[in-house]
Amino acid sequence: MVVTYNSSRVINGLLDSVAQLSSGIRLIIVDNNSSDDTVIRCRSHSVNPHVILNHENVGFARAVRQAVSLSSEEFLLLLNPDARLGPDAYRNLLEYVRSHRRCGAVAPLVNERANDVAVPAGWAPTLPRMILHMSGISRLARINFSLRGHYLLRNQVADEMAVDWVTGACLLTRRDAWNSVGGMTTRWFMYAEDLDYCLRLGDAGWRVVLLGSTEAEHAAGLSSAGNDGRIRTEWIVNLAELYDLHFGRARAKRVAWRAVVASGFLARSAIARSAYDRRRFRAYGHAVARSAKGKR
């Protein structure tokens, strides 16, 4: 199941990869009113997907729910348009979920171009986890697992791991697990709905698993190209709302969570700015030295 929105640049690669997975796969694409030639590319591809056209951009979760409502398969594979899952990886995911009855969702190790430190999987964004994540202490979790933060770091990945959440960019879930929790929430237009879904699976007794020995590619951000800037910055706002829903009934906790996250971003911004200034200063010094040498 794929949700597209102005995904013309990346959709052919996704369709080519799906064509290699299995002849038994039924591909459903929900297009959120693309203005480019995404739909034409989908309909002309040999994989012959079932394409649903929306007359407006209804967001990710609502579109996924549309696709699920039109399917009858026991297992549901969610893929972003800019994700790539090889046939061996798909078989590994399918075999795992078939052999582990209480596994509600399983995902591969998703490699994102923009992030070579963390992977899109991890643990619930509780206040202690966010403190560890934002302070950088979570980098020591390879030595002491109790120090793990919100995100799983790449050097902490194991072949098979029970986690609290995995990304919806590439996720295989059971239909009965989906039905048992009511599927993905449509509370948010985009971002956080996959994390919320996984947390609700865990609350209902299902396991969420990351197969670190199985990999997929995700060019994070390209599938949402063309969306307005509001969507691209909404993830932290949605994460705060998710925290409130699952963990932040007390006002003091909500205030503390936001303070920790804001402080973390401010500190990282200051560090990044300092590093940028140092690079500029060194570049200026080199330029001055070259200029002085040329005048001799």
Beta strands, then each sheet from edge to edge (+ up, - down):
strand 1: 2-4
strand 2: 28-31
strand 3: 50-53
strand 4: 75-79
strand 5: 83-84
strand 6: 103-112
strand 7: 118-122
strand 8: 151-153
strand 9: 161-163
strand 10: 165-166
strand 11: 170-174
strand 12: 207-218
sheet 1: 1+ 2+ 3+
sheet 2: 4+ 11- 6+ 12+ 5-
sheet 3: 4+ 11- 6+ 12+ 9-
sheet 4: 8+ 7- 10+
end
